[in-house]
Amino acid sequence: MVKRAAVDTIVRKTSTSHAVGGTKARMGECLVNQFITRCAKCGEEFILFWMMDRNRVGPESVANITCPVCGMRFNQSPGDLVPCEPRGRELLTGQPVRTVEVVYDCDHCGNEIFVSTVHTDLPWEDLSREAKQVAVCHNARCPQRGLPQELSPTRVRLGALNPCW
């Protein structure tokens, strides 16, 4: 009963029209899916919500998620998730996973270097510290042109990192 209420809450917050099978809610081309997963460190099961955009989440996708029991971060593939079915016990719920496109800009000239699709449960503050990448700027006017730089994401191009969707 608790699981159904959580899905109904998501349906209301996202202005979706209906819930399907108690574990999915449609939102345009996105599906909010409710799964049960197990922490890679402590082994505890918990509920995971993943807003899945069919165009950006596929079997090869990997989300970096946080266990609500021990706080460890680990990678989770959608193919390894078990749909959440009503059980006799209550489980903790992890932060919802969102799929976003983050932009990495050159720190020296502001040139957009690349865009990366990220599946995460982190808020922007944590993601921008954790998702560092090494890249090279090819802008002819950049003083660091051709040199590797460690970059943090500078903005979200598509999607939202607000966990209250």
C-alpha positions as CSV (number, residue, x, y, z in Angstrom):
1,M,0.0,0.0,0.0
2,V,2.9,2.4,0.7
3,K,4.4,1.8,-2.7
4,R,1.1,2.6,-4.5
5,A,0.8,5.8,-2.5
6,A,4.3,6.8,-3.6
7,V,3.5,6.3,-7.2
8,D,0.2,8.2,-6.8
9,T,2.2,11.1,-5.3
10,I,4.6,11.1,-8.3
11,V,1.6,11.1,-10.6
12,R,0.1,14.1,-8.8
13,K,3.4,16.1,-8.7
14,T,4.1,15.6,-12.4
15,S,0.5,16.2,-13.6
16,T,0.5,12.8,-15.2
17,S,-2.8,11.2,-16.1
18,H,-2.6,7.7,-14.8
19,A,-0.5,5.0,-13.2
20,V,0.1,1.7,-14.9
21,G,0.3,-1.5,-13.0
22,G,1.2,0.3,-9.8
23,T,4.8,0.8,-10.8
24,K,4.8,3.2,-13.8
25,A,3.4,6.6,-14.5
26,R,3.5,8.2,-17.9
27,M,4.8,11.7,-18.4
28,G,4.9,12.6,-22.1
29,E,7.5,10.2,-23.4
30,C,9.0,9.6,-20.0
31,L,8.1,6.8,-17.6
32,V,8.6,7.0,-13.9
33,N,9.5,3.5,-12.9
34,Q,9.6,2.1,-9.4
35,F,12.1,-0.7,-8.8
36,I,13.6,-2.7,-6.1
37,T,17.4,-2.8,-6.0
38,R,20.1,-4.0,-3.6
39,C,23.1,-2.1,-2.4
40,A,26.4,-3.3,-3.7
41,K,28.0,-2.7,-0.3
42,C,25.6,-3.5,2.5
43,G,23.2,-5.8,0.6
44,E,20.1,-4.0,1.8
45,E,17.2,-3.8,-0.6
46,F,15.5,-0.4,-1.3
47,I,13.1,1.2,-3.7
48,L,14.5,3.2,-6.6
49,F,12.5,5.6,-8.8
50,W,14.0,6.2,-12.2
51,M,12.4,8.7,-14.6
52,M,13.1,7.0,-17.9
53,D,13.2,8.9,-21.2
54,R,13.0,6.3,-23.9
55,N,15.3,8.4,-26.1
56,R,18.1,8.7,-23.5
57,V,17.9,5.6,-21.3
58,G,18.7,2.2,-22.9
59,P,20.0,-1.1,-21.8
60,E,23.6,0.2,-21.9
61,S,22.8,3.1,-19.6
62,V,24.3,3.1,-16.1
63,A,23.1,5.3,-13.2
64,N,25.3,6.2,-10.3
65,I,23.0,5.9,-7.3
66,T,23.3,6.3,-3.5
67,C,22.1,3.6,-1.0
68,P,19.7,5.2,1.5
69,V,20.9,2.7,4.2
70,C,24.7,3.0,4.1
71,G,25.3,6.0,1.9
72,M,27.6,4.2,-0.6
73,R,27.4,5.2,-4.2
74,F,27.3,2.4,-6.8
75,N,26.5,1.9,-10.5
76,Q,23.1,0.5,-11.5
77,S,22.0,-0.7,-14.9
78,P,18.3,-0.6,-15.8
79,G,18.5,-4.2,-17.0
80,D,19.4,-5.4,-13.6
81,L,16.5,-3.8,-11.8
82,V,13.5,-5.7,-10.5
83,P,10.1,-4.1,-10.9
84,C,8.6,-3.2,-7.6
85,E,5.8,-5.5,-6.6
86,P,3.8,-5.2,-3.4
87,R,5.5,-7.1,-0.7
88,G,4.6,-7.6,3.0
89,R,7.4,-5.3,4.2
90,E,8.3,-1.7,3.9
91,L,11.6,-0.7,2.2
92,L,13.5,2.6,2.3
93,T,13.4,4.7,-0.8
94,G,16.5,6.1,-2.5
95,Q,16.7,9.5,-4.2
96,P,15.0,9.5,-7.7
97,V,17.3,9.0,-10.7
98,R,17.1,11.7,-13.3
99,T,18.6,11.6,-16.8
100,V,20.2,15.0,-17.8
101,E,22.6,16.3,-20.4
102,V,25.3,18.3,-18.7
103,V,27.6,20.7,-20.6
104,Y,31.3,21.1,-20.0
105,D,32.7,24.5,-20.9
106,C,36.4,25.5,-21.1
107,D,37.4,27.3,-17.9
108,H,39.6,29.7,-19.9
109,C,37.5,30.8,-22.9
110,G,34.0,29.6,-22.2
111,N,33.8,27.5,-25.3
112,E,31.5,24.5,-25.0
113,I,33.7,21.5,-25.2
114,F,31.3,18.6,-24.9
115,V,27.9,17.4,-23.6
116,S,27.5,14.3,-21.6
117,T,24.3,12.3,-20.7
118,V,24.3,11.5,-17.0
119,H,21.9,9.3,-15.0
120,T,22.2,10.3,-11.4
121,D,20.4,10.8,-8.1
122,L,22.7,13.7,-7.0
123,P,21.7,17.3,-6.8
124,W,23.6,19.8,-8.9
125,E,26.1,20.8,-6.2
126,D,27.3,17.2,-5.7
127,L,27.2,16.3,-9.4
128,S,29.3,19.3,-10.4
129,R,32.0,18.2,-7.9
130,E,31.8,14.5,-8.7
131,A,31.4,14.5,-12.5
132,K,34.8,15.9,-13.5
133,Q,36.2,15.1,-16.9
134,V,39.5,15.7,-18.7
135,A,39.0,17.3,-22.1
136,V,40.9,19.5,-24.6
137,C,39.6,22.8,-25.9
138,H,40.1,23.4,-29.7
139,N,39.1,27.1,-29.8
140,A,41.7,29.0,-31.7
141,R,41.6,31.9,-29.3
142,C,41.9,29.9,-26.1
143,P,45.1,30.2,-24.2
144,Q,44.8,26.6,-23.2
145,R,44.1,25.3,-26.7
146,G,45.2,21.7,-27.2
147,L,46.1,21.2,-23.6
148,P,44.2,18.7,-21.4
149,Q,42.1,20.4,-18.7
150,E,40.1,18.9,-15.8
151,L,36.6,20.2,-16.2
152,S,33.5,20.2,-14.0
153,P,30.1,20.5,-15.7
154,T,29.0,24.1,-16.0
155,R,25.2,23.7,-16.7
156,V,22.4,21.4,-17.5
157,R,21.3,21.5,-21.2
158,L,18.4,19.1,-21.1
159,G,16.5,17.7,-18.0
160,A,16.4,18.8,-14.4
161,L,18.3,17.8,-11.3
162,N,15.5,18.9,-9.0
163,P,14.7,15.7,-7.0
164,C,11.1,16.9,-6.3
165,W,9.6,16.0,-9.6
